[in-house]
Amino acid sequence: MMSYLKHYIDGQWVDSEGGKRHLVINPATEEPCTEITLGSSADADKAVKAARRAFETFSQTNVEERAALLERIIAEYKKRIPDIARAIAIEMGAPMGLAMGAQAPAGLGHFAFTLRALREFKLEETVGTTRVLHEPIGVVAMITPWNWPVNQIAAKVAPALAAGNCMVLKPSEETPACAAILAEVMDAAGVPAGVFNLVQGDGPTVGAALSAHPDVDMVSFTGSTRAGIAIAAAAAPTVKRVHQELGGKAPNLVLEGSDLSAVLPPTVMGVLANTGQSCIAPTRVLVHQGQVDEATAFIKNMMEATPVGDPLAEGNHIGPVVNKAQWEKIQGLIQSAIDEGATLVTGGTGLPEGVNRGYYIRPTLFRDVTPEMRIAKEETFGPVATIISYGNEDEAVRIANDTAYGLSATISGDPARAAKVARRMRAGLVTINSWSPDPGAPFGGYKQSGNGREYGKWGLSDFMEVKSVVGEPA
């Protein structure tokens, strides 16, 4: 049992004021694995006040000082990668191969790319007779999800820190341990007291308190569109900046005539990696009607060749989904596709063969799916792919864009043709013959997938205010 019963506020591990104990359930065993204290609004207020005090001095640090701090954080983070990876494997079910190879290193990558962006960023420039300054925005509240937990934490903490802000982090209560380990990293790196604060808790209590707090200047949130709407509403009375990366329902547009054996493996893998628990998973596979049978057979083989198993075991397998609620949601979506007339090719409801506990999902494929079906509209967040046929490229683009979301889109096929189609996609990220973003390039969505951008200089800019000074002497 991992135990993190205290919050990290003003450079100290402190007891909660009125919080309650919470047990995190290991999704592979259905047994408790971590205990934390769900914080209170009083804890959130204490952390915000600490951040506000620290901002008076930290906001005045220069680029060299903040770059040196990021370098120390990177050095300390490297020491803790095995601990972070194991915590993620136990709490949300990512197999250790993925946790060590992608999940934990992703956080390190954000610190490294932010350091590079900071050194290249123009904090001051002259425009006509005006001096334009980029300055820290103030106190930033960060509310982060469980699916790529330390990745999405670092994507906010690194640029906020680099910009000279102070912050309060509320991670998901499903994956609290990696956030606590990061707090230990920040402490060991000598981050000044109050600059980084961690309050464990749930959304309705700590998340809501931070979103509405009058001394919070910005809320940066990654999670569901439903929760994002609630956060924006809570933030509106204080007119704070709301920065959001929300849901997705990515298409994988397979161009007509493509060599499926070459282009499908790296893109369909996005449906299976992390057990499908990625907001950019390209689950809607759009295939020309003349290649549907071939694509069905190929993806069926991929699904059936993907084993499920213990996250702590070695091997090339996928783990469970994060909790019972997610498992039940995915089961309901699979059943809805069956009820609405889609053809189940492989997988389906229930636990995989030979599994009697844990929140494991059978890798599932449907064909004969239409855009009106629930499975084609709602974010699945599991290893479930759907094949939708199209007649021509215009129809394919229309289907791809026919969603409330616009976080990402994938195109499989000839890169030159795909590059032209990419200009027609209404999504913040378009990948060609792959599904992963570039940590140095902007990341964020169109439509109900959010607003603002993370990563690199774009993420750094979003955590800054812009000031014009007219009449400054040359």
ZIURVEN-V932158 format. One line per field, one symbol per residue. phi: phi as a letter, one per 20 degrees, with the letter a starting at -180 (. if undefined). burial: b if it has 9 or more other C-alpha atoms within 8 Angstrom, else e. A space follows every 50 residues. Layout:
BEGIN
phi->???
burial->???
END
This chain:
BEGIN
phi->.eccededclmcecffdnfcfcdeeffedmdfcbdcdffdffffffffff fffffgeffefegffffffffffgfffgfdgfffffffffecnfggffff ecffffffgfffffgffffefefcbdcmededddcffpedecccedfcff gffffdfffffffnedbcddfffeceffffffffffffenfggnfdcccf rdffdfgffffeffeeebddccrffgffffffffegfdlefcdccdfbbf eceefgnffffeefgfefgfeegllmecfdfeeeeecggfcffffffffg ffffedfdaggeefpebdefefbfffgfffgffffffffeofefebnofn ffgndcbneedfgccdcledfefgfedefelbfcdcdcecebfffffffg eebfeaebbdcdqggffffffgfeeebfccddlacefefedfcrdeleeo bncdnlffffffdcedcddenfff
burial->eeebbbbbbbbeeeebeebebebbbbbbebebbbbbbbbbbbbbbbbbbb bbbbbeebbebebeebbebbbbbbebbeebbbbbbbbbbbbbbbbbbbbb bebbbbbbbbbbbbbbbbeeeeeeeeeeebbbbbbbbbbbbbbbbbebbb bbbbbbbbbbbbbbbbbbbbbbbbbbbbbbbbbebbbbbebbbbbbbbbb bbeebbbbbbbbbeebbbbbbbbebeebeebbebbbeeebebbbbbbbbb bbbbbbebebeebbbbbbebbbbbbbbbbbbbbbbbbbeebbeebbebbb ebbbebebbebbeeeebbbbbbbeebbebbbebbbbbbeeebbbbbbbbe bbeeeeebbbbbbbbbbbbebebbbbbeebbbbbbbbbbbeebebbbeeb beeebbbbbbbbbeeeebbebbeebebbbbbbbbbeeebebbbbbbebbb bbbbbbbbbbbbbbbeeebeeeee
END
